[in-house]
């Protein structure tokens, strides 16, 4: 980013989800929807602290496991029921279907500015909106997902997960559920 580049904005974004394996009854993408809110794009590294003999003025901190947040998407509008069907079918034993997805941030003019990529997503919460004849149609009040890995990249980078130190892409995780 140079001094002339505008900052990344978080008020306009797209959400796309697709199943990792083809499944009868589902067409791609699983979700290509607009949501009013998105939170939970987060990772936490739990450092390992080691006491070293002879080093009495502090500890040594080592890299530990990375955990990821739970993604919550609120007030979404989509033109199909596949998210609901994914949740219903995926909660049956032996029928787990993971998905992958992207959240693309856009500038005010609609140009993509940043892309978050989530892998091995599982739905953990679905909530329908309150039903009122006076309100507009909102298909999904809240969708909760857990994910195993999170990458962030500029939209012109086509590398799924670039090597550390690559300027256009930063790999941000590798932990497990």
Biotite code that builds the C-alpha atoms (Angstrom):
import biotite.structure as struc

atoms = struc.array([
    struc.Atom([0.000, 0.000, 0.000], chain_id="A", res_id=1, res_name="UNK", atom_name="CA", element="C"),
    struc.Atom([1.378, 3.387, -0.972], chain_id="A", res_id=2, res_name="UNK", atom_name="CA", element="C"),
    struc.Atom([0.483, 6.806, 0.386], chain_id="A", res_id=3, res_name="UNK", atom_name="CA", element="C"),
    struc.Atom([-1.922, 7.285, -2.554], chain_id="A", res_id=4, res_name="UNK", atom_name="CA", element="C"),
    struc.Atom([-3.849, 4.028, -1.965], chain_id="A", res_id=5, res_name="UNK", atom_name="CA", element="C"),
    struc.Atom([-7.092, 4.350, -0.002], chain_id="A", res_id=6, res_name="UNK", atom_name="CA", element="C"),
    struc.Atom([-7.404, 2.239, 3.174], chain_id="A", res_id=7, res_name="UNK", atom_name="CA", element="C"),
    struc.Atom([-9.269, -1.071, 3.126], chain_id="A", res_id=8, res_name="UNK", atom_name="CA", element="C"),
    struc.Atom([-12.931, -0.528, 3.924], chain_id="A", res_id=9, res_name="UNK", atom_name="CA", element="C"),
    struc.Atom([-15.180, -3.032, 5.660], chain_id="A", res_id=10, res_name="UNK", atom_name="CA", element="C"),
    struc.Atom([-18.632, -1.771, 4.727], chain_id="A", res_id=11, res_name="UNK", atom_name="CA", element="C"),
    struc.Atom([-19.002, -3.630, 1.419], chain_id="A", res_id=12, res_name="UNK", atom_name="CA", element="C"),
    struc.Atom([-18.253, -7.342, 1.043], chain_id="A", res_id=13, res_name="UNK", atom_name="CA", element="C"),
    struc.Atom([-19.377, -10.502, -0.780], chain_id="A", res_id=14, res_name="UNK", atom_name="CA", element="C"),
    struc.Atom([-19.648, -14.005, 0.688], chain_id="A", res_id=15, res_name="UNK", atom_name="CA", element="C"),
    struc.Atom([-19.310, -17.145, -1.435], chain_id="A", res_id=16, res_name="UNK", atom_name="CA", element="C"),
    struc.Atom([-19.371, -20.734, -0.096], chain_id="A", res_id=17, res_name="UNK", atom_name="CA", element="C"),
    struc.Atom([-19.112, -23.986, -2.032], chain_id="A", res_id=18, res_name="UNK", atom_name="CA", element="C"),
    struc.Atom([-18.971, -27.628, -0.930], chain_id="A", res_id=19, res_name="UNK", atom_name="CA", element="C"),
    struc.Atom([-15.546, -29.289, -0.983], chain_id="A", res_id=20, res_name="UNK", atom_name="CA", element="C"),
    struc.Atom([-16.927, -32.357, -2.793], chain_id="A", res_id=21, res_name="UNK", atom_name="CA", element="C"),
    struc.Atom([-19.768, -32.622, -5.293], chain_id="A", res_id=22, res_name="UNK", atom_name="CA", element="C"),
    struc.Atom([-22.953, -33.699, -3.544], chain_id="A", res_id=23, res_name="UNK", atom_name="CA", element="C"),
    struc.Atom([-26.225, -34.789, -5.200], chain_id="A", res_id=24, res_name="UNK", atom_name="CA", element="C"),
    struc.Atom([-28.947, -32.194, -4.698], chain_id="A", res_id=25, res_name="UNK", atom_name="CA", element="C"),
    struc.Atom([-26.547, -29.247, -4.376], chain_id="A", res_id=26, res_name="UNK", atom_name="CA", element="C"),
    struc.Atom([-25.557, -26.911, -7.156], chain_id="A", res_id=27, res_name="UNK", atom_name="CA", element="C"),
    struc.Atom([-22.635, -24.501, -6.930], chain_id="A", res_id=28, res_name="UNK", atom_name="CA", element="C"),
    struc.Atom([-22.122, -22.206, -5.323], chain_id="A", res_id=29, res_name="UNK", atom_name="CA", element="C"),
    struc.Atom([-23.715, -23.247, -2.042], chain_id="A", res_id=30, res_name="UNK", atom_name="CA", element="C"),
    struc.Atom([-24.000, -19.594, -1.062], chain_id="A", res_id=31, res_name="UNK", atom_name="CA", element="C"),
    struc.Atom([-23.451, -16.464, -3.114], chain_id="A", res_id=32, res_name="UNK", atom_name="CA", element="C"),
    struc.Atom([-25.158, -14.053, -0.766], chain_id="A", res_id=33, res_name="UNK", atom_name="CA", element="C"),
    struc.Atom([-25.168, -10.584, 0.657], chain_id="A", res_id=34, res_name="UNK", atom_name="CA", element="C"),
    struc.Atom([-24.913, -10.281, 4.424], chain_id="A", res_id=35, res_name="UNK", atom_name="CA", element="C"),
    struc.Atom([-25.151, -7.108, 6.510], chain_id="A", res_id=36, res_name="UNK", atom_name="CA", element="C"),
    struc.Atom([-22.553, -8.236, 9.074], chain_id="A", res_id=37, res_name="UNK", atom_name="CA", element="C"),
    struc.Atom([-19.546, -10.543, 9.186], chain_id="A", res_id=38, res_name="UNK", atom_name="CA", element="C"),
    struc.Atom([-17.438, -11.175, 12.259], chain_id="A", res_id=39, res_name="UNK", atom_name="CA", element="C"),
    struc.Atom([-15.051, -13.855, 13.455], chain_id="A", res_id=40, res_name="UNK", atom_name="CA", element="C"),
    struc.Atom([-12.237, -13.607, 10.905], chain_id="A", res_id=41, res_name="UNK", atom_name="CA", element="C"),
    struc.Atom([-9.687, -14.170, 13.617], chain_id="A", res_id=42, res_name="UNK", atom_name="CA", element="C"),
    struc.Atom([-6.808, -16.334, 14.729], chain_id="A", res_id=43, res_name="UNK", atom_name="CA", element="C"),
    struc.Atom([-5.024, -16.682, 18.019], chain_id="A", res_id=44, res_name="UNK", atom_name="CA", element="C"),
    struc.Atom([-1.567, -18.160, 18.449], chain_id="A", res_id=45, res_name="UNK", atom_name="CA", element="C"),
    struc.Atom([-1.083, -19.726, 21.872], chain_id="A", res_id=46, res_name="UNK", atom_name="CA", element="C"),
    struc.Atom([2.619, -19.275, 22.645], chain_id="A", res_id=47, res_name="UNK", atom_name="CA", element="C"),
    struc.Atom([4.529, -21.906, 24.565], chain_id="A", res_id=48, res_name="UNK", atom_name="CA", element="C"),
    struc.Atom([6.483, -20.436, 27.429], chain_id="A", res_id=49, res_name="UNK", atom_name="CA", element="C"),
    struc.Atom([9.687, -22.197, 28.402], chain_id="A", res_id=50, res_name="UNK", atom_name="CA", element="C"),
    struc.Atom([11.700, -21.597, 31.551], chain_id="A", res_id=51, res_name="UNK", atom_name="CA", element="C"),
    struc.Atom([15.379, -21.873, 30.627], chain_id="A", res_id=52, res_name="UNK", atom_name="CA", element="C"),
    struc.Atom([17.920, -22.791, 33.264], chain_id="A", res_id=53, res_name="UNK", atom_name="CA", element="C"),
    struc.Atom([20.397, -19.988, 33.870], chain_id="A", res_id=54, res_name="UNK", atom_name="CA", element="C"),
    struc.Atom([18.080, -17.359, 32.379], chain_id="A", res_id=55, res_name="UNK", atom_name="CA", element="C"),
    struc.Atom([16.650, -15.753, 35.480], chain_id="A", res_id=56, res_name="UNK", atom_name="CA", element="C"),
    struc.Atom([15.449, -12.496, 33.929], chain_id="A", res_id=57, res_name="UNK", atom_name="CA", element="C"),
    struc.Atom([12.656, -13.882, 31.721], chain_id="A", res_id=58, res_name="UNK", atom_name="CA", element="C"),
    struc.Atom([11.167, -16.747, 29.765], chain_id="A", res_id=59, res_name="UNK", atom_name="CA", element="C"),
    struc.Atom([11.544, -17.891, 26.200], chain_id="A", res_id=60, res_name="UNK", atom_name="CA", element="C"),
    struc.Atom([8.371, -17.788, 24.087], chain_id="A", res_id=61, res_name="UNK", atom_name="CA", element="C"),
    struc.Atom([7.931, -20.299, 21.264], chain_id="A", res_id=62, res_name="UNK", atom_name="CA", element="C"),
    struc.Atom([5.276, -20.511, 18.573], chain_id="A", res_id=63, res_name="UNK", atom_name="CA", element="C"),
    struc.Atom([2.349, -22.653, 19.680], chain_id="A", res_id=64, res_name="UNK", atom_name="CA", element="C"),
    struc.Atom([-0.856, -23.900, 18.089], chain_id="A", res_id=65, res_name="UNK", atom_name="CA", element="C"),
    struc.Atom([-3.147, -21.538, 16.197], chain_id="A", res_id=66, res_name="UNK", atom_name="CA", element="C"),
    struc.Atom([-6.873, -21.506, 16.872], chain_id="A", res_id=67, res_name="UNK", atom_name="CA", element="C"),
    struc.Atom([-9.510, -19.826, 14.737], chain_id="A", res_id=68, res_name="UNK", atom_name="CA", element="C"),
    struc.Atom([-12.630, -17.940, 15.613], chain_id="A", res_id=69, res_name="UNK", atom_name="CA", element="C"),
    struc.Atom([-16.187, -18.789, 14.713], chain_id="A", res_id=70, res_name="UNK", atom_name="CA", element="C"),
    struc.Atom([-17.391, -16.860, 11.687], chain_id="A", res_id=71, res_name="UNK", atom_name="CA", element="C"),
    struc.Atom([-20.801, -15.279, 12.170], chain_id="A", res_id=72, res_name="UNK", atom_name="CA", element="C"),
    struc.Atom([-22.733, -13.896, 9.212], chain_id="A", res_id=73, res_name="UNK", atom_name="CA", element="C"),
    struc.Atom([-25.870, -11.901, 10.013], chain_id="A", res_id=74, res_name="UNK", atom_name="CA", element="C"),
    struc.Atom([-28.888, -10.719, 8.069], chain_id="A", res_id=75, res_name="UNK", atom_name="CA", element="C"),
    struc.Atom([-28.220, -12.459, 4.786], chain_id="A", res_id=76, res_name="UNK", atom_name="CA", element="C"),
    struc.Atom([-30.189, -12.559, 1.578], chain_id="A", res_id=77, res_name="UNK", atom_name="CA", element="C"),
    struc.Atom([-29.863, -15.440, -0.869], chain_id="A", res_id=78, res_name="UNK", atom_name="CA", element="C"),
    struc.Atom([-32.048, -16.868, -3.610], chain_id="A", res_id=79, res_name="UNK", atom_name="CA", element="C"),
    struc.Atom([-31.985, -20.548, -2.559], chain_id="A", res_id=80, res_name="UNK", atom_name="CA", element="C"),
    struc.Atom([-32.319, -22.863, 0.448], chain_id="A", res_id=81, res_name="UNK", atom_name="CA", element="C"),
    struc.Atom([-28.989, -24.665, 0.056], chain_id="A", res_id=82, res_name="UNK", atom_name="CA", element="C"),
    struc.Atom([-27.475, -23.177, 3.259], chain_id="A", res_id=83, res_name="UNK", atom_name="CA", element="C"),
    struc.Atom([-30.378, -24.603, 5.252], chain_id="A", res_id=84, res_name="UNK", atom_name="CA", element="C"),
    struc.Atom([-30.098, -27.951, 3.475], chain_id="A", res_id=85, res_name="UNK", atom_name="CA", element="C"),
    struc.Atom([-26.310, -28.051, 4.069], chain_id="A", res_id=86, res_name="UNK", atom_name="CA", element="C"),
    struc.Atom([-26.835, -27.519, 7.788], chain_id="A", res_id=87, res_name="UNK", atom_name="CA", element="C"),
    struc.Atom([-29.643, -30.103, 8.015], chain_id="A", res_id=88, res_name="UNK", atom_name="CA", element="C"),
    struc.Atom([-27.809, -32.803, 6.053], chain_id="A", res_id=89, res_name="UNK", atom_name="CA", element="C"),
    struc.Atom([-24.418, -32.044, 7.566], chain_id="A", res_id=90, res_name="UNK", atom_name="CA", element="C"),
    struc.Atom([-25.576, -32.571, 11.139], chain_id="A", res_id=91, res_name="UNK", atom_name="CA", element="C"),
    struc.Atom([-26.504, -36.198, 10.487], chain_id="A", res_id=92, res_name="UNK", atom_name="CA", element="C"),
    struc.Atom([-23.839, -38.717, 11.558], chain_id="A", res_id=93, res_name="UNK", atom_name="CA", element="C"),
    struc.Atom([-21.752, -39.950, 8.639], chain_id="A", res_id=94, res_name="UNK", atom_name="CA", element="C"),
    struc.Atom([-22.948, -37.181, 6.349], chain_id="A", res_id=95, res_name="UNK", atom_name="CA", element="C"),
    struc.Atom([-20.479, -34.400, 7.127], chain_id="A", res_id=96, res_name="UNK", atom_name="CA", element="C"),
    struc.Atom([-19.932, -32.065, 4.157], chain_id="A", res_id=97, res_name="UNK", atom_name="CA", element="C"),
    struc.Atom([-17.288, -29.381, 4.545], chain_id="A", res_id=98, res_name="UNK", atom_name="CA", element="C"),
    struc.Atom([-17.149, -26.265, 2.407], chain_id="A", res_id=99, res_name="UNK", atom_name="CA", element="C"),
    struc.Atom([-14.668, -23.600, 1.399], chain_id="A", res_id=100, res_name="UNK", atom_name="CA", element="C"),
    struc.Atom([-15.416, -19.955, 0.923], chain_id="A", res_id=101, res_name="UNK", atom_name="CA", element="C"),
    struc.Atom([-14.246, -16.446, 0.250], chain_id="A", res_id=102, res_name="UNK", atom_name="CA", element="C"),
    struc.Atom([-15.140, -13.101, 1.695], chain_id="A", res_id=103, res_name="UNK", atom_name="CA", element="C"),
    struc.Atom([-14.181, -10.322, -0.676], chain_id="A", res_id=104, res_name="UNK", atom_name="CA", element="C"),
    struc.Atom([-13.917, -6.739, 0.562], chain_id="A", res_id=105, res_name="UNK", atom_name="CA", element="C"),
    struc.Atom([-14.802, -4.114, -2.021], chain_id="A", res_id=106, res_name="UNK", atom_name="CA", element="C"),
    struc.Atom([-14.039, -0.422, -2.403], chain_id="A", res_id=107, res_name="UNK", atom_name="CA", element="C"),
    struc.Atom([-16.896, 2.089, -2.689], chain_id="A", res_id=108, res_name="UNK", atom_name="CA", element="C"),
    struc.Atom([-16.819, 1.714, -6.493], chain_id="A", res_id=109, res_name="UNK", atom_name="CA", element="C"),
    struc.Atom([-17.150, -2.096, -6.265], chain_id="A", res_id=110, res_name="UNK", atom_name="CA", element="C"),
    struc.Atom([-13.515, -2.925, -7.041], chain_id="A", res_id=111, res_name="UNK", atom_name="CA", element="C"),
    struc.Atom([-12.226, -5.935, -5.019], chain_id="A", res_id=112, res_name="UNK", atom_name="CA", element="C"),
    struc.Atom([-9.603, -4.830, -2.487], chain_id="A", res_id=113, res_name="UNK", atom_name="CA", element="C"),
    struc.Atom([-8.965, -7.816, -0.209], chain_id="A", res_id=114, res_name="UNK", atom_name="CA", element="C"),
    struc.Atom([-9.919, -11.497, -0.117], chain_id="A", res_id=115, res_name="UNK", atom_name="CA", element="C"),
    struc.Atom([-10.238, -13.821, 2.892], chain_id="A", res_id=116, res_name="UNK", atom_name="CA", element="C"),
    struc.Atom([-10.281, -17.544, 2.049], chain_id="A", res_id=117, res_name="UNK", atom_name="CA", element="C"),
    struc.Atom([-11.699, -20.076, 4.520], chain_id="A", res_id=118, res_name="UNK", atom_name="CA", element="C"),
    struc.Atom([-11.200, -23.843, 4.205], chain_id="A", res_id=119, res_name="UNK", atom_name="CA", element="C"),
    struc.Atom([-12.930, -26.877, 5.738], chain_id="A", res_id=120, res_name="UNK", atom_name="CA", element="C"),
    struc.Atom([-15.938, -24.916, 6.991], chain_id="A", res_id=121, res_name="UNK", atom_name="CA", element="C"),
    struc.Atom([-18.722, -26.559, 8.970], chain_id="A", res_id=122, res_name="UNK", atom_name="CA", element="C"),
    struc.Atom([-22.039, -24.901, 9.841], chain_id="A", res_id=123, res_name="UNK", atom_name="CA", element="C"),
    struc.Atom([-22.627, -24.720, 13.585], chain_id="A", res_id=124, res_name="UNK", atom_name="CA", element="C"),
    struc.Atom([-25.584, -22.353, 13.801], chain_id="A", res_id=125, res_name="UNK", atom_name="CA", element="C"),
    struc.Atom([-28.487, -21.320, 11.566], chain_id="A", res_id=126, res_name="UNK", atom_name="CA", element="C"),
    struc.Atom([-31.175, -18.919, 12.678], chain_id="A", res_id=127, res_name="UNK", atom_name="CA", element="C"),
    struc.Atom([-34.200, -17.761, 10.710], chain_id="A", res_id=128, res_name="UNK", atom_name="CA", element="C"),
    struc.Atom([-35.402, -14.178, 10.967], chain_id="A", res_id=129, res_name="UNK", atom_name="CA", element="C"),
    struc.Atom([-38.438, -13.128, 12.932], chain_id="A", res_id=130, res_name="UNK", atom_name="CA", element="C"),
    struc.Atom([-41.419, -13.292, 10.610], chain_id="A", res_id=131, res_name="UNK", atom_name="CA", element="C"),
    struc.Atom([-43.277, -10.003, 10.240], chain_id="A", res_id=132, res_name="UNK", atom_name="CA", element="C"),
    struc.Atom([-45.464, -9.067, 7.278], chain_id="A", res_id=133, res_name="UNK", atom_name="CA", element="C"),
    struc.Atom([-44.308, -5.446, 7.572], chain_id="A", res_id=134, res_name="UNK", atom_name="CA", element="C"),
    struc.Atom([-40.589, -6.299, 7.174], chain_id="A", res_id=135, res_name="UNK", atom_name="CA", element="C"),
    struc.Atom([-38.598, -7.083, 4.051], chain_id="A", res_id=136, res_name="UNK", atom_name="CA", element="C"),
    struc.Atom([-37.494, -10.614, 3.223], chain_id="A", res_id=137, res_name="UNK", atom_name="CA", element="C"),
    struc.Atom([-34.313, -11.767, 4.932], chain_id="A", res_id=138, res_name="UNK", atom_name="CA", element="C"),
    struc.Atom([-33.542, -15.404, 4.231], chain_id="A", res_id=139, res_name="UNK", atom_name="CA", element="C"),
    struc.Atom([-30.915, -16.018, 6.952], chain_id="A", res_id=140, res_name="UNK", atom_name="CA", element="C"),
    struc.Atom([-30.825, -14.054, 10.173], chain_id="A", res_id=141, res_name="UNK", atom_name="CA", element="C"),
    struc.Atom([-27.591, -15.685, 11.349], chain_id="A", res_id=142, res_name="UNK", atom_name="CA", element="C"),
    struc.Atom([-25.174, -18.311, 10.064], chain_id="A", res_id=143, res_name="UNK", atom_name="CA", element="C"),
    struc.Atom([-22.306, -19.569, 12.238], chain_id="A", res_id=144, res_name="UNK", atom_name="CA", element="C"),
    struc.Atom([-19.337, -21.419, 10.732], chain_id="A", res_id=145, res_name="UNK", atom_name="CA", element="C"),
    struc.Atom([-16.162, -22.921, 12.120], chain_id="A", res_id=146, res_name="UNK", atom_name="CA", element="C"),
    struc.Atom([-13.164, -23.210, 9.821], chain_id="A", res_id=147, res_name="UNK", atom_name="CA", element="C"),
    struc.Atom([-9.744, -24.861, 9.875], chain_id="A", res_id=148, res_name="UNK", atom_name="CA", element="C"),
    struc.Atom([-7.653, -22.376, 7.939], chain_id="A", res_id=149, res_name="UNK", atom_name="CA", element="C"),
    struc.Atom([-7.741, -18.695, 7.007], chain_id="A", res_id=150, res_name="UNK", atom_name="CA", element="C"),
    struc.Atom([-5.736, -16.987, 4.249], chain_id="A", res_id=151, res_name="UNK", atom_name="CA", element="C"),
    struc.Atom([-5.736, -13.339, 3.273], chain_id="A", res_id=152, res_name="UNK", atom_name="CA", element="C"),
    struc.Atom([-4.673, -12.035, -0.130], chain_id="A", res_id=153, res_name="UNK", atom_name="CA", element="C"),
    struc.Atom([-4.970, -9.096, -2.472], chain_id="A", res_id=154, res_name="UNK", atom_name="CA", element="C"),
    struc.Atom([-7.587, -9.800, -5.168], chain_id="A", res_id=155, res_name="UNK", atom_name="CA", element="C"),
    struc.Atom([-5.084, -9.932, -8.044], chain_id="A", res_id=156, res_name="UNK", atom_name="CA", element="C"),
    struc.Atom([-3.099, -12.732, -6.347], chain_id="A", res_id=157, res_name="UNK", atom_name="CA", element="C"),
    struc.Atom([-4.162, -16.134, -7.680], chain_id="A", res_id=158, res_name="UNK", atom_name="CA", element="C"),
    struc.Atom([-1.889, -18.180, -5.412], chain_id="A", res_id=159, res_name="UNK", atom_name="CA", element="C"),
    struc.Atom([-4.033, -20.171, -2.916], chain_id="A", res_id=160, res_name="UNK", atom_name="CA", element="C"),
    struc.Atom([-1.435, -20.001, -0.165], chain_id="A", res_id=161, res_name="UNK", atom_name="CA", element="C"),
    struc.Atom([1.807, -18.242, -0.939], chain_id="A", res_id=162, res_name="UNK", atom_name="CA", element="C"),
    struc.Atom([5.135, -18.839, 0.735], chain_id="A", res_id=163, res_name="UNK", atom_name="CA", element="C"),
    struc.Atom([5.949, -16.758, 3.822], chain_id="A", res_id=164, res_name="UNK", atom_name="CA", element="C"),
    struc.Atom([7.366, -13.380, 2.920], chain_id="A", res_id=165, res_name="UNK", atom_name="CA", element="C"),
    struc.Atom([5.480, -13.026, -0.356], chain_id="A", res_id=166, res_name="UNK", atom_name="CA", element="C"),
    struc.Atom([4.311, -9.416, -0.514], chain_id="A", res_id=167, res_name="UNK", atom_name="CA", element="C"),
    struc.Atom([0.861, -9.993, -2.073], chain_id="A", res_id=168, res_name="UNK", atom_name="CA", element="C"),
    struc.Atom([-0.277, -12.832, 0.193], chain_id="A", res_id=169, res_name="UNK", atom_name="CA", element="C"),
    struc.Atom([0.009, -13.614, 3.859], chain_id="A", res_id=170, res_name="UNK", atom_name="CA", element="C"),
    struc.Atom([-0.909, -17.074, 5.145], chain_id="A", res_id=171, res_name="UNK", atom_name="CA", element="C"),
    struc.Atom([-2.625, -16.615, 8.465], chain_id="A", res_id=172, res_name="UNK", atom_name="CA", element="C"),
    struc.Atom([-3.217, -20.006, 9.922], chain_id="A", res_id=173, res_name="UNK", atom_name="CA", element="C"),
    struc.Atom([-2.911, -23.706, 9.913], chain_id="A", res_id=174, res_name="UNK", atom_name="CA", element="C"),
    struc.Atom([-4.528, -24.901, 13.109], chain_id="A", res_id=175, res_name="UNK", atom_name="CA", element="C"),
    struc.Atom([-7.425, -27.255, 13.499], chain_id="A", res_id=176, res_name="UNK", atom_name="CA", element="C"),
    struc.Atom([-10.958, -27.110, 14.853], chain_id="A", res_id=177, res_name="UNK", atom_name="CA", element="C"),
])
